């Protein structure tokens, strides 16, 4: 199971960035466990996004590395987040 790793702690505590509710990406092979984590995410007024099986954890880690690089270069002070807008 992988979740919460694309959100910095301070941003997670705030629950939003720029007025947008945070997305929490969830990857795992156990559907029941993913449902439990999704309920936890929802109870914190965040939006759970099931990204598929645990093998997607590598992509989530790549997202976080990219986010860390961009935040540092733009001086965002670790207060950003990844958001899926539809």
N, C-alpha and C positions, 0 to 999 in steps of 0.2 A: 504494500500500500504506500502511495506517495500522495501527499497533499500539503498545502500551505508553503511550499518552498519557493514560490514565485512572488511572495509578499514579504517585505521587510517588517520587522517586529513593530516599529513605530507606526507604520502605515496600517498594519493589521489591527493594532490597538485603536486607531482612529476610525477604522471601518469604512473609510471612503477616501478618495482622492479627487479633488476638483469637483466635489458634489456628486461623484459617481460611486455607487456601492461597489465594493471590491468583488472580483471574481476569484474563486478558489478552484484551481484545477485539481482533479482527483484521478489518479490512475491506480488500477489494481486488478487482480485476477479473481477476487472473491466479491461477487455481486452484493452479498449481504453486508460485508464490511464496508463497501463503497456506499451503500445506502445509509449505514449508520454514520459514516463521516459526513455524508451530504446533509443528514438531519442536524448534525452538530454545526455545520457551516451555516445552514439556514437559520438555526436558532440564534446565531450571532448576527443575524441580519445581513449576511453576506450571500453571494450567489454561487452555489456549487455548479461546477461544470465537469461532467464525466468525460475524460479524454480517452478512455479505453483501457486496454490491458496494461499491466505493470511495465511492459517493455517500452511504453511511452515515457517512463521516468527519465530516460536519457534525454529526450527532447525537452522535458520540463527543466532539467538541469541546464540545458543549453539556453533556454529562455532566461533563466536567472542570471547566467553568466553575461549574456548580452545586456540585460537590464542593469546589472552592476557596472558594466563598462560604460554604457550611455549615461547613467546617473553621474558617475565620476567626471566624465568629460563635459557634461552640461552643468555641473554644479548643483544638482537637484537635492543634495544633502540627504540622500537615501529616503526620500519621501514620495517616490513614484510607485507605479504599479502597472501591470499588464492588464488591459481591459479588452474584452471582446464586445464589439458593438454590432448589433444586427439591425 
